[in-house]
Amino acid sequence: MTQTGFIASLMIALVLLNTQSSSALLRAGASSRIITPQSSAYLAGLRNNRLSQGVHDDLFARCLILDDGQTRVGFVSTDLIGLTSSAIAEIRNRATLIGSSAENVIITSTHQHSGPDTIGLWGESESHSGVDPDYTDFLYNQIASAIKDASENLELAEISFGASQIEESDRVSRNVREPDLIDRELGVIKVDRTNGETIATMVNFTAHPEIMWSDSLLLTAEYPGVVYRECDEKIGGITLFINGALGGMITTNNQFNTFEEVERIGGIVAQKAVEAAESAEKQVNPKIQHSFKTLEIPLENQQFQALMNLGILPKEMPVNGNIHTEVHLIEIGNAQIATFPGEVLPKLGFRIKNSMTTDYNFILGLANDELGYILATEDYSKELYEYEKSMSIGSQIGSITTNALLDLLGK
């Protein structure tokens, strides 16, 4: 071989080596921690004074961490009604104390209605908080530990995105307010080891987990629990479930309030997730971009203000009368992921999805906060949304959060 030929071969080898290294830069880790209360708890949602009388199935905090060598992000799904920004701040502090970091981790709640009160609204009566400080201490430690576990288990990984539709005829979800305004797409983010084994699958679908009703006193993760069980078994790894634009009022399409219906609906969601995972599109040399905005939202809801003053709700309000919150945009390969700090209505969810420029689009609700319903400004005063208005911090939250995300998308 001539010297020129040797140099050319060496350069080709270096290029190939660099390409292989670049495509293998993505690392991922996943973990799961049980967060089931160890004693009786006030159940969140539906009515006051629902003390749990047993456990049907465990509740989890499930975490996925992704790192491309320059940017690290993470996702946590929790089987809870919601976590406020003060709770998120405390979890971040505890993660730091145990040698980890949760600053770039999106902590979400499935918003299920058969778990412990983590906000305060569902205690013995409307004037008593249902939050148990001992459970809260245990919960925050478990979430922080899940983040640390996943961060310490990073390994070379590949990521794929997939999607499927859950049709109206499947009788899984429905919009009680406006039947034709509903997002029926199910999205998955599948993360595998380089040998093909699954590390984690994130399932993104939209429907309140509220099949079991106010007469049920058993702790349960509801239909997301079925998704965990079935997807963990059929796909492998650790499954996360994160709800989408579920506000006003995207709920399950169940005929009865029974665990049989929990199994039916959860089974359909799980099967659609398995199908989406099987046909997921693998990303080549994916890069992670993460941007966010901190926001101030005027607190207009005087009932919320009164409950804060009484100590029923966390005192989230600073001196200037605004609530501090945040929205995030994460871009990975051919996917964009936008977060809302509460129960965003589908109109705003579609407004963001329709502005995305990738093939795979994800809306994560109840992310790093729970500020109640997030309505479009033009819908805030409609009689149709009177209940949602009563459970929202104000008329401006929809426009402020949506415009912030549109600005991030524009950049």
FENGIWO-V176688 format. One record per backbone hydrogen bond with DSSP energy under -0.5 kcal/mol. CO is the residue of the C=O (numbers start at 1). NH is the residue of the N-H. E is the energy in kcal/mol with one decimal. If there is no record, write none. Layout:
BEGIN
co = {CO;CO}
nh = {NH;NH}
e = {E;E}
END
This chain:
BEGIN
co = {2;3;4;5;6;7;8;9;10;11;12;13;14;15;16;17;18;19;20;22;26;27;28;29;31;33;41;42;45;49;50;54;59;59;60;61;62;63;64;65;66;67;71;73;74;75;76;77;78;78;80;80;84;85;86;87;88;89;90;91;92;93;94;95;96;102;104;105;106;106;107;108;114;115;116;116;120;123;125;128;130;131;132;133;134;135;136;137;138;139;140;141;142;143;144;145;146;147;148;149;150;151;155;156;158;159;160;161;162;164;165;167;168;172;174;174;178;180;182;184;186;187;188;188;189;190;191;191;192;193;197;199;200;201;201;202;202;203;203;204;205;205;208;208;209;213;217;219;219;221;222;222;223;223;224;225;226;227;228;229;230;231;231;238;240;242;243;244;246;247;249;249;250;251;252;256;258;259;260;261;262;263;264;265;266;267;268;269;270;271;272;273;274;275;277;280;281;283;287;289;291;293;295;297;298;300;301;302;303;304;305;306;307;307;307;308;314;316;318;321;322;323;325;327;328;329;330;331;332;334;334;335;336;337;338;340;340;341;342;342;343;344;345;345;346;347;348;349;350;352;352;353;359;360;362;362;363;364;366;366;371;372;373;374;375;376;376;377;379;382;383;385;386;387;388;389;391;393;393;394;396;397;398;399;400;401;402;403;404;405;406;407}
nh = {6;7;8;9;10;11;12;13;14;15;16;17;18;19;20;21;22;23;24;25;157;67;155;65;63;61;52;117;47;51;43;219;35;36;79;33;77;31;75;29;73;27;68;66;106;64;108;62;80;110;111;112;88;89;90;91;92;93;94;95;96;97;98;100;99;105;74;107;76;108;368;78;220;44;81;118;123;49;128;123;42;133;136;137;138;139;140;141;142;143;144;145;146;147;148;149;150;151;152;153;153;154;28;194;192;283;190;281;188;186;167;170;171;253;176;251;181;182;184;166;164;204;162;190;202;160;199;200;158;196;193;238;191;203;240;189;204;205;242;187;207;244;210;252;113;216;53;56;57;224;225;226;226;227;228;229;230;231;232;233;234;235;236;201;203;205;365;246;250;346;176;251;208;174;254;258;262;263;264;265;266;267;268;269;270;271;272;273;274;275;276;277;278;279;280;282;161;285;333;331;329;327;325;323;300;302;305;306;307;308;309;310;311;312;313;311;316;324;321;299;318;297;295;293;339;291;337;289;335;359;360;332;362;330;364;342;367;371;344;366;374;247;348;349;350;351;352;353;354;355;356;356;361;336;338;364;365;340;109;368;393;343;375;345;398;379;380;380;382;385;386;389;390;391;391;392;373;300;301;397;400;401;402;403;404;405;406;407;408;409;410;411}
e = {-2.6;-2.4;-2.3;-2.4;-2.5;-2.4;-2.2;-2.4;-2.3;-2.4;-2.7;-2.6;-2.6;-2.5;-2.7;-2.4;-2.5;-2.4;-1.0;-1.3;-2.7;-2.4;-1.7;-3.0;-2.6;-2.7;-2.9;-2.3;-2.2;-0.8;-3.3;-2.7;-2.5;-0.7;-1.7;-2.5;-2.5;-1.9;-2.6;-1.9;-2.4;-3.0;-1.9;-3.2;-3.2;-2.6;-3.2;-2.5;-1.9;-2.6;-2.4;-0.7;-2.2;-2.4;-1.8;-2.4;-2.4;-2.1;-2.4;-2.3;-2.0;-2.0;-1.3;-3.0;-1.7;-1.5;-1.7;-0.7;-2.8;-0.6;-3.1;-1.3;-1.8;-2.8;-0.6;-0.6;-0.5;-2.9;-1.8;-0.8;-0.5;-0.6;-2.6;-2.2;-2.0;-3.3;-2.7;-1.8;-2.1;-2.4;-2.4;-2.3;-2.2;-2.1;-2.1;-3.0;-2.3;-2.2;-1.9;-0.6;-0.9;-0.7;-2.6;-0.6;-2.9;-2.8;-2.7;-3.4;-2.7;-3.3;-0.7;-1.5;-1.7;-1.9;-0.7;-2.4;-2.4;-1.0;-0.7;-2.2;-2.4;-2.9;-2.1;-0.5;-2.8;-2.8;-3.1;-1.7;-2.5;-2.0;-3.7;-1.9;-2.9;-0.6;-2.8;-2.0;-0.5;-0.6;-3.0;-2.3;-0.6;-0.8;-1.6;-0.5;-1.8;-2.3;-3.5;-2.8;-1.4;-0.7;-1.4;-0.8;-0.5;-1.7;-2.5;-2.2;-2.8;-2.5;-2.7;-1.5;-2.7;-2.7;-1.5;-2.0;-3.1;-1.1;-2.5;-1.8;-1.8;-0.7;-2.4;-0.8;-2.2;-2.3;-1.1;-1.2;-1.5;-2.3;-2.2;-2.7;-2.5;-2.2;-1.8;-2.3;-2.4;-2.4;-2.5;-2.0;-2.5;-2.3;-2.3;-2.4;-2.2;-1.4;-1.1;-0.6;-1.9;-0.6;-1.4;-3.0;-3.0;-2.0;-2.2;-3.3;-0.9;-0.9;-1.8;-2.4;-2.3;-2.2;-2.2;-1.7;-0.6;-2.1;-1.3;-0.9;-2.0;-0.6;-1.6;-1.9;-1.6;-2.9;-3.0;-2.3;-2.1;-2.6;-2.7;-2.6;-1.3;-0.5;-1.7;-1.9;-2.4;-2.7;-3.0;-0.8;-2.7;-1.9;-1.4;-2.2;-2.3;-2.6;-0.8;-1.8;-2.9;-1.6;-1.8;-2.6;-3.0;-1.3;-0.6;-1.2;-0.5;-2.0;-2.7;-0.5;-0.6;-2.6;-0.9;-0.6;-0.9;-2.4;-0.7;-2.1;-0.5;-1.7;-0.9;-0.8;-1.4;-1.2;-1.7;-2.4;-1.7;-0.9;-0.6;-1.4;-1.9;-3.0;-1.7;-0.7;-2.5;-2.2;-2.2;-2.4;-1.7;-2.0;-2.6;-2.1;-2.0;-2.6;-2.1;-1.3}
END
